[in-house]
Amino acid sequence: MNPHDECWRSWFCQEVLPLEPKLTRFLSRNWRAQAEINDLRQEIYARILSSAETQSQPPSNTQAFVFAIARNYLIDLARRASVVRIELVADLGFAMAPTEDRTPEQVVSARHELARLKAGLDRLPKRCKQVITLRRIEGLSQKETAARLGISVKAVEQHTTNGMRALVDFVFGQDLADRPFFVRERKSRRVFR
């Protein structure tokens, strides 16, 4: 073992391993499959060592370094998933502890906005919620969304536009009940205006 390897081994044992309880709590909060936590942690450790060894010296802020790698790894896993829960996105968006570029107020504000977004999404009409979920969360195209829901591409465009406007208004404080975005197109069906 060369002195460079010994330096990294020492850094890992003295700086990273003591963060294991915090890292485990972070993973438990942000990953539903609790049986996978140990495997996730081991993969994160491997990524930490791999990433750190490309640098000439250990990172100055080990905790920020470790949690950045953990957060990015969970985001990578979520991207590979076919469906991503909005709760996961909300938690991972600013899941780390505040850093120099994020104050505690910014972290709380971001989490509040994501919680409002989820609440607004839950209050949208069923068809609009389906369109927004397929288009913006699952990433389907307008054509794919239309085919899956059995509606026209034009209807997908209208639901997307009106739903996103309603969500933005809701996130920034306007209650959806205050917004007149329903009109009757036919007797048995409501659509956005």
N, C-alpha and C positions, 0 to 999 in steps of 0.2 A: 504494500500500500504506500503510495507516495504522499508527501506532506500535504499536497493539495486535497487529496481524498480525505485525509485525517482532519483537515480544517472543516470540510463540509460535514463529515460525520459528527464532529464536535458541535458544530452549529445546529445540526438537526436535533441532536440529543438534548442540547441545552436550551434551544430557542423554540423549536417546533413541537417536540413531544409534550412539553408542559401545556400547550394549547389544546391538547386532545379532548379534554372535557368540553371546552367551548365549541370546538369543531363538531363534536358529536351532537351537542345540543342544536347547533346550527343545522346540521344535516337532518336531525329528527324533526325540527320545525318545518323544513322545506322539502322533505321527501316523504311521501305517504307510505311507501313500502319499507317498513321498519326493519324487515329481515335483510334488506340490502345495505343498511347503514355501514356495517363493518367493511363490506367490499368497496363501497364508495370511498370510505375514509382511506383505505389502502391505496386505491387508485389515485386519490388526491395526494397522498404522500409520495407516490412515484412521480407524479407530475411536479410536485414541489422540488424534489431532488433534481429531476431532469432540467427544469427551468432554472433553478438556482445555479447549477453547475456551469451553465453557459455564461455566467457573470464572473467577473474577476474577484469579487468579494461578496460576502453575504449581504443580503438586503438590510438597509438600516432600520426599517420598520417590519419586523418579521410577522407580526399579527396581520397587518394590512396585506402583506404579500400572501400569506397562507389563505386568508379569507377571499382575496381576489381570485386566487386559483380555484378555490372550492366553489365560489359563485359561478365562475366561468365554466367550470366542469358541469355543474348542474344545468346551466343554460344550454350547453352543448347537448346534454342528454335530453332536455326538453325539446330542443329543435329537432332532434331525430325522432321524437315521438310523433305519431300521426295526429293526435289530439292533445292539446296542452290546456290544462285547467287554468282558469283565470286566477285562481287563488295562488297557484305556483308562480305565475308571472308577477302577481302583486307582492308576494314575499321575496322573490329574487330580485325584483327591480332595485331595491335599495336595502337588501337584507343585511349587509355588513354594518358594523358599528360605524358611527360617524368618523370621517377622516378629515384631513385638512381641507379638502375641497367640498365636503358635505357636512353641514352643521346638523345637530340633532333636530332642529326645527325643520330643515329640508327633508330629512328622512321621514319624520312624522307627517309632514305635508304630502309627500309623495305617496305614502301608504294610505293616507286619508283619501287622496284623489283616486287611487286604484279601488279602494273600497266603495267610493261613490260610483265609479264606473261600473262595478259589478252590480250594485244596487240599481243603477239606471238600466242596465242590460236586463235585469230580472223584471223590470217594470214595463219593458217594451211589449207591444202586441206580439203574439206567438209567432206569426209569419215573419215579422220584422226581426225578431230575436233570432230566428232560424237563419235568415239571410246574413245578418251581421256575424253570427257565430261561424257560418261556413266561409264567408268572404274574409273577415278580418282575423279570426282566431285560427281556423283550419287552413286558411290560405288558398281556398279554391278560386278559380276564375269565375267571371260572371256567367259564362256559358255552362261550366260545370255545376255551379250553384243552381242555375235555372233548370238544368236537366235533373238534378237530384230532387228538387222540390216540385217539379212539374209546372213551372211558371215560365213566363217569357223573360228574355234577357232585359227588356225594358222595365219589367216589374222588379227585377233584381236591382237594376240601377236606381229606381225610385225608392225602394226599401232601404238600400244602402245609403243614399243621400239623406233621406229624411231621418233614418235611424241614427246616423252619425251626428247630424245636427241636433237631434233630441238628446243624445248622450252628452255632447259637448255642453249644451245648455244645462243639463242635469248636473254634470260634474261641477260646473261653475255656479250652481246655486238655484237655478230655476227648476221648480218642481214640474215633473211631466204632466201632472194634472192641470197646471196653469197653461200648458201649451196646447193650442187647438190644432193638433196635427191629425185628427181623425175626421174624415168626411165619409159620407155614404156614397159608395159607387153603385152598389146594387142593394136591394133590400136585405139580403142575407149576409152581406160581407162589408167589412170596414177596411179602408186602406188609408195610407198616409196622403196628405195633401202636399 
